[in-house]
Amino acid sequence: MMIVGAYVGFSRVLVAAFPVFLLAWLRFGIAAIAMAHWLPADPGAPALDRRTRGLLFLESFLGNFLFSICMLYGMREATAISAGVIMAGIPAAVAILSRVFLGERLTPRTLGAILLAVAGVALLALTRDGDASGAAPTSFVGVLLLLGAVFCEASYVVIGKRLAANVSPRRISAIINLWGFVLVLPFGLWQALSFSFAGVSTSLWAGLVLYALAASMWTVWLWMTGLKSVPASQAGVFTVFLPITSALIGVLFLGERFAPMHAVAFAFALAGVVLATWPSRTALRQ
C-alpha cells in the first residue's frame, strides 16, 4: 500500500506528460514484458475453471482498467493530498461491497467508519485551496473520479482474496495485467497516433518504467501473496498506508500545501480507518 500511495502521488507528473489512455497502455505493455515468464501455470497446478477465469477478468477490469482510468483522470483534477484523503475511504468501501455482494453484516462500528470516511470526503469537496506549486484545487469531477477509484480498489480487494486461494500470486499478477493491456489497447493506440514521443525526456521514460513495474508487478504480487495468509477483514488495515504515503509525496516532492481543511478531512478519514479495522474485544482475547 505504501508503493501504491507513492505512485498515486507521482502519477500527477506522468499524466501531465502523457494522455491518460496512452499512459495506461504503456504501463500494462511494459509490465507484460517484465512478467511474461509468470504467465505459465506452476507444474502440477490445476487448470483454471470458468469461474476463476471470470474472476480474473473482473479483477483486471475493475482493479486495473477502471481503477487506472478513474485514478489517472482524477489526478488531473486533484492534488496528491486530496487523493490521499479520498483513498482513505477504501476500508469503508470494502465493508459496503462485502455487505452487498457477500452478505456480511455491517456492525455499528463499521457504519460509524463509513460515516467518518464520507465526512472526510465531503469536507474535501468543500476545500478550494490550491497548492504551493500553483496547481488548481481539487474539482468536483476529480472527487467523483477518485471515489470511483476507491470502489474499484475495494472490488479488487474482495475478488483478490478469492483468487489468492486458488491461483499463484505471480500468475494472478501476469494474467490481470495482460487483460488490462487488452482492454486499454484500442484507446492507447488511438492516442499514440497523435502523440509526440520525441518530446518525452529520458527521466520521464525512466519514471514510466518504474511506475509500470510498481503499479502492475510489485504491488499486485505483494498484495496477492499477503492475501494468501491474511484474512480479508484484516487486509483493510494496511490500506491506511496508501493515503498517508500519497499525501507525503505531495507535500515533500510536489510542492503541495497541507491546508487546515485538508488536516481536518484527513483526521475524519483516518479515524474511519482506525474504527473499521481496530480489533474487537473478542479478537484481542484470542
C-alpha positions as CSV (number, residue, x, y, z in Angstrom):
1,M,0.0,0.0,0.0
2,M,2.9,2.4,0.6
3,I,4.1,1.7,-3.0
4,V,0.6,2.3,-4.3
5,G,0.4,5.6,-2.4
6,A,3.7,6.7,-3.8
7,Y,2.8,6.0,-7.4
8,V,-0.7,7.6,-6.9
9,G,1.2,10.8,-5.8
10,F,3.8,10.7,-8.5
11,S,1.3,9.9,-11.3
12,R,0.5,13.6,-11.4
13,V,3.8,14.1,-13.1
14,L,3.2,11.4,-15.7
15,V,-0.4,12.5,-16.5
16,A,1.0,16.0,-17.3
17,A,3.2,14.5,-19.9
18,F,1.2,11.5,-21.3
19,P,-2.5,11.2,-22.3
20,V,-4.3,9.0,-19.8
21,F,-5.1,6.0,-22.1
22,L,-1.7,6.1,-23.6
23,L,-0.1,6.1,-20.2
24,A,-2.2,3.2,-19.0
25,W,-1.4,1.2,-22.3
26,L,2.3,1.8,-21.9
27,R,2.1,0.8,-18.3
28,F,0.4,-2.5,-19.0
29,G,2.7,-3.2,-22.0
30,I,5.9,-2.6,-20.1
31,A,4.7,-4.8,-17.2
32,A,3.5,-7.5,-19.6
33,I,7.1,-7.9,-21.0
34,A,8.5,-8.0,-17.5
35,M,6.0,-10.6,-16.3
36,A,5.9,-12.8,-19.4
37,H,7.6,-15.6,-17.5
38,W,4.9,-15.5,-14.8
39,L,2.1,-16.5,-17.2
40,P,2.5,-20.3,-17.4
41,A,1.0,-22.3,-14.6
42,D,3.2,-23.9,-12.0
43,P,3.9,-27.6,-12.5
44,G,1.0,-29.7,-11.2
45,A,-1.3,-26.7,-10.8
46,P,-4.9,-27.4,-11.9
47,A,-6.4,-25.7,-15.0
48,L,-8.3,-22.5,-14.5
49,D,-12.0,-23.2,-14.3
50,R,-14.7,-20.9,-15.9
51,R,-15.5,-19.2,-12.6
52,T,-11.8,-18.4,-11.9
53,R,-11.3,-17.1,-15.4
54,G,-14.3,-14.8,-14.9
55,L,-12.9,-13.5,-11.6
56,L,-9.5,-12.8,-13.2
57,F,-11.2,-10.8,-15.8
58,L,-13.3,-8.8,-13.3
59,E,-10.2,-8.3,-11.1
60,S,-8.4,-6.7,-14.1
61,F,-11.4,-4.8,-15.4
62,L,-12.2,-3.2,-12.1
63,G,-8.8,-3.2,-10.4
64,N,-6.6,-2.4,-13.4
65,F,-8.6,-0.9,-16.2
66,L,-11.3,1.2,-14.4
67,F,-9.1,1.9,-11.4
68,S,-6.3,3.3,-13.7
69,I,-8.7,5.4,-15.7
70,C,-10.5,6.8,-12.7
71,M,-7.3,7.4,-10.8
72,L,-5.3,9.0,-13.7
73,Y,-8.1,11.2,-14.9
74,G,-8.9,12.1,-11.2
75,M,-5.3,13.1,-10.6
76,R,-5.6,15.6,-13.4
77,E,-8.3,17.3,-11.3
78,A,-6.9,16.8,-7.9
79,T,-3.8,17.2,-5.7
80,A,-1.9,14.3,-4.2
81,I,-3.1,15.3,-0.7
82,S,-6.7,15.3,-1.8
83,A,-6.3,11.9,-3.5
84,G,-4.9,10.6,-0.2
85,V,-7.9,11.8,1.8
86,I,-10.3,10.2,-0.7
87,M,-8.4,6.9,-0.8
88,A,-8.6,6.7,3.0
89,G,-12.2,5.6,2.3
90,I,-11.2,2.2,0.9
91,P,-11.8,0.2,4.1
92,A,-15.3,1.6,4.2
93,A,-15.9,0.8,0.6
94,V,-14.7,-2.8,1.2
95,A,-17.3,-3.0,4.0
96,I,-20.1,-1.8,1.8
97,L,-19.2,-4.2,-1.0
98,S,-18.8,-7.1,1.4
99,R,-22.4,-6.3,2.6
100,V,-23.8,-6.1,-0.9
101,F,-22.0,-9.0,-2.6
102,L,-21.0,-11.3,0.3
103,G,-23.9,-10.7,2.6
104,E,-21.6,-9.7,5.5
105,R,-23.3,-7.8,8.4
106,L,-22.4,-4.2,8.9
107,T,-21.8,-3.6,12.6
108,P,-22.5,-0.2,14.2
109,R,-18.7,0.4,14.3
110,T,-18.4,-0.3,10.6
111,L,-21.3,2.1,9.9
112,G,-19.6,4.7,12.0
113,A,-16.4,4.2,10.0
114,I,-18.3,4.7,6.8
115,L,-19.9,8.0,8.1
116,L,-16.4,9.3,9.1
117,A,-15.0,8.4,5.6
118,V,-17.9,10.2,3.9
119,A,-17.4,13.2,6.2
120,G,-13.8,13.4,5.2
121,V,-14.6,13.3,1.5
122,A,-17.4,15.9,2.0
123,L,-15.0,18.3,3.8
124,L,-12.5,17.8,1.0
125,A,-15.1,18.6,-1.6
126,L,-15.6,22.0,0.1
127,T,-11.9,22.7,0.1
128,R,-10.8,25.0,-2.6
129,D,-7.2,25.7,-1.5
130,G,-4.6,25.3,-4.2
131,D,-1.1,24.2,-3.5
132,A,2.3,25.9,-3.4
133,S,3.2,24.7,-6.9
134,G,0.3,26.7,-8.3
135,A,-1.9,23.7,-9.2
136,A,-5.6,24.1,-9.3
137,P,-7.7,22.9,-6.3
138,T,-9.5,19.6,-6.5
139,S,-12.6,19.8,-8.6
140,F,-16.0,18.1,-8.0
141,V,-15.3,15.9,-11.1
142,G,-11.9,14.9,-9.6
143,V,-13.6,13.9,-6.3
144,L,-16.1,11.7,-8.2
145,L,-13.4,10.0,-10.3
146,L,-11.3,9.3,-7.3
147,L,-14.3,7.9,-5.4
148,G,-14.8,5.6,-8.4
149,A,-11.1,4.5,-8.0
150,V,-11.9,3.8,-4.3
151,F,-14.7,1.4,-5.2
152,C,-12.6,-0.2,-7.9
153,E,-9.8,-0.8,-5.4
154,A,-12.3,-2.2,-2.9
155,S,-13.6,-4.6,-5.5
156,Y,-10.0,-5.6,-6.2
157,V,-9.6,-6.5,-2.5
158,V,-12.7,-8.6,-2.3
159,I,-12.1,-10.5,-5.5
160,G,-8.4,-10.9,-4.9
161,K,-9.0,-12.8,-1.6
162,R,-10.9,-15.5,-3.5
163,L,-8.4,-15.7,-6.3
164,A,-5.4,-15.9,-4.0
165,A,-6.8,-19.2,-2.6
166,N,-6.6,-21.0,-6.0
167,V,-4.0,-19.2,-8.2
168,S,-0.4,-18.3,-7.5
169,P,0.2,-14.6,-6.8
170,R,2.7,-14.3,-9.8
171,R,0.2,-15.8,-12.2
172,I,-2.6,-13.6,-11.0
173,S,-0.4,-10.5,-11.5
174,A,0.6,-11.5,-15.0
175,I,-2.9,-12.5,-16.2
176,I,-4.8,-9.5,-14.9
177,N,-2.1,-7.2,-16.3
178,L,-2.4,-8.8,-19.7
179,W,-6.2,-8.3,-19.5
180,G,-5.6,-4.7,-18.7
181,F,-3.3,-4.3,-21.7
182,V,-6.0,-5.9,-24.0
183,L,-8.8,-3.7,-22.6
184,V,-6.9,-0.4,-23.0
185,L,-5.3,-1.3,-26.3
186,P,-7.7,0.4,-28.8
187,F,-7.7,3.6,-26.7
188,G,-4.0,3.6,-26.2
189,L,-3.3,3.2,-29.9
190,W,-5.8,6.0,-30.7
191,Q,-3.9,8.4,-28.5
192,A,-0.5,7.2,-29.6
193,L,-1.2,8.2,-33.2
194,S,-1.2,11.9,-32.4
195,F,1.4,11.8,-29.6
196,S,4.9,13.2,-30.0
197,F,7.1,10.6,-28.3
198,A,10.3,12.5,-29.2
199,G,9.3,15.2,-26.7
200,V,9.4,12.9,-23.7
201,S,12.5,13.3,-21.6
202,T,14.7,10.4,-20.5
203,S,13.8,11.0,-16.9
204,L,10.1,10.7,-17.7
205,W,10.7,7.4,-19.6
206,A,12.5,6.1,-16.5
207,G,9.7,7.2,-14.3
208,L,7.2,5.5,-16.6
209,V,9.1,2.2,-16.4
210,L,9.3,2.5,-12.6
211,Y,5.6,3.3,-12.4
212,A,4.7,0.3,-14.6
213,L,6.7,-2.1,-12.6
214,A,5.4,-0.7,-9.3
215,A,1.7,-0.5,-10.3
216,S,1.3,-3.7,-12.2
217,M,4.0,-6.0,-10.9
218,W,5.4,-5.4,-7.4
219,T,2.3,-4.2,-5.7
220,V,0.0,-6.9,-7.1
221,W,2.4,-9.7,-6.3
222,L,3.0,-8.4,-2.8
223,W,-0.8,-7.9,-2.2
224,M,-1.8,-11.3,-3.5
225,T,0.9,-13.0,-1.6
226,G,-0.2,-11.3,1.6
227,L,-3.9,-12.2,1.0
228,K,-3.0,-15.9,1.0
229,S,-2.2,-15.7,4.7
230,V,-4.1,-12.6,5.9
231,P,-7.9,-12.6,6.3
232,A,-9.7,-10.1,4.1
233,S,-11.2,-8.4,7.1
234,Q,-7.7,-7.6,8.4
235,A,-6.3,-6.6,5.0
236,G,-8.1,-3.3,5.2
237,V,-5.7,-2.2,8.0
238,F,-2.9,-1.9,5.6
239,T,-4.7,0.4,3.2
240,V,-4.1,3.2,5.6
241,F,-0.5,3.5,4.2
242,L,-1.9,4.4,0.8
243,P,-3.4,7.8,1.7
244,I,-0.6,8.6,4.1
245,T,2.1,7.9,1.5
246,S,0.2,9.8,-1.2
247,A,-0.1,12.9,0.9
248,L,3.6,12.8,1.9
249,I,4.6,12.5,-1.7
250,G,2.5,15.6,-2.5
251,V,4.0,17.7,0.4
252,L,7.6,16.5,0.2
253,F,8.2,16.3,-3.6
254,L,5.4,18.0,-5.5
255,G,5.2,21.3,-3.6
256,E,1.7,20.9,-2.3
257,R,0.5,22.8,0.8
258,F,-1.2,20.9,3.6
259,A,-4.2,23.3,4.3
260,P,-6.1,23.3,7.6
261,M,-9.2,21.8,5.9
262,H,-7.0,19.0,4.5
263,A,-5.9,18.2,8.0
264,V,-9.5,18.0,9.3
265,A,-10.6,15.9,6.3
266,F,-7.6,13.6,6.8
267,A,-8.4,13.2,10.5
268,F,-12.0,12.2,9.7
269,A,-10.9,9.7,7.1
270,L,-8.1,8.1,9.2
271,A,-10.5,7.9,12.2
272,G,-12.8,5.9,10.0
273,V,-10.0,3.6,9.0
274,V,-9.0,3.0,12.6
275,L,-12.6,2.5,13.7
276,A,-13.2,0.0,10.9
277,T,-10.1,-2.1,11.4
278,W,-9.4,-1.9,15.2
279,P,-9.6,-5.5,16.6
280,S,-12.7,-6.3,18.6
281,R,-12.5,-7.3,22.2
282,T,-13.2,-10.9,21.2
283,A,-10.3,-10.9,18.8
284,L,-8.0,-9.3,21.4
285,R,-8.7,-12.1,23.9
286,Q,-7.8,-14.8,21.4
